[in-house]
Amino acid sequence: MATLYTGKKSINPLFAIAVADGMGGMRDGGKCSSLAISSFFYSLIQHRNLGIKERAYEAVKASNNQVFDIYRGDGGSTLTAVLLDSQGTKIIVHLGDTRVYTFGAGKKVERHTTDDSLVEAVGGSGRELLQFVGMGDSMQPKISDFLCQEGFCAITSDGIHGIEEKTLSRILENSSSLNDASERLNSVAMWCGGNDNATSAIFDIAGMLPSLARYEGGGIRLWDAGGELTTLWLREEEQALNAKNAQAPSGTNETENNHSSQLIPSKPPAIEGVPNKSKSPVRKSRKKKNENYPEEVQLDIEIGHSAEQGDVGADSK
């Protein structure tokens, strides 16, 4: 599970919350889920000139291609995400059996996704997935509008879904906070003898857009259950300078020329026989102090596992 923020000084600012769950019975579930989310987020940044739905489609396609290129269909992951742009447009991207629920604000619990399984897709039996990241050319993600304006949203992995639907609804309906909801879901999933990792990302829907608007930075923020990372954009004029230096006739090669288009490029290449007077831009990756963002959107992440499992959350990211 991870969350992506791009600051409002960037092109088409975006807020994305995604959960990926490695496929049971296939190779390297944990690695596949990590690769699925990292490729998805990278492509969202790369295609920031596109509209939100086209951007999401290109991102999930890139994620699928990355996993398939390595595992050739022998490994895979689910991927479900909620995306919001600065215009207030919200969408759901869905592939697999990770689910999106909404609750709170005096409304009944509502489910917004259908599992890509034999049971739910074609009325068969069994939990085998018909769609997942890493399956190759036949992948067909579902991208739909997300119209809820208030209440809470929960993205949950299949480790949570061992809880009966009515019980799950009662838990969410009677949870007064994000923390209560995530802890109760995780605990009940384990008490019910869940045989898979239980992961949930729960957030305040109404707080998403104001939080995105308040983030003045021009960089990228990423965070998950393990911590937070902030990366700064390289300024336009510095990119142009790097590109100009990279086009010099001597002492450069094609690899160096490509540095100018990277998100965080390396320092301008030195030209043989000519001192490089341009100063390498400062690039930092650091954790932001919470006090700098006093009104952040609320997000609670809960990752658990059954007693039979090994490392906690090994297949979920």
Secondary structure as UniProt FT lines:
FT   STRAND          2..6
FT   TURN            8..9
FT   STRAND          14..19
FT   STRAND          21..22
FT   TURN            24..25
FT   HELIX           29..46
FT   TURN            47..49
FT   HELIX           52..71
FT   TURN            72..73
FT   STRAND          79..85
FT   TURN            86..87
FT   STRAND          90..95
FT   STRAND          99..104
FT   TURN            105..106
FT   STRAND          107..111
FT   HELIX           118..122
FT   TURN            137..138
FT   STRAND          142..145
FT   STRAND          152..156
FT   TURN            158..162
FT   HELIX           165..173
FT   HELIX           178..191
FT   TURN            192..193
FT   STRAND          198..204
FT   TURN            206..207
FT   HELIX           208..214
FT   STRAND          220..224
FT   TURN            225..226
FT   STRAND          227..231
FT   HELIX           236..246
FT   HELIX           254..257
FT   HELIX           258..261
FT   TURN            272..273
FT   STRAND          285..286
FT   HELIX           290..292
FT   TURN            294..295
FT   STRAND          299..304
FT   TURN            307..308
FT   TURN            312..315
//
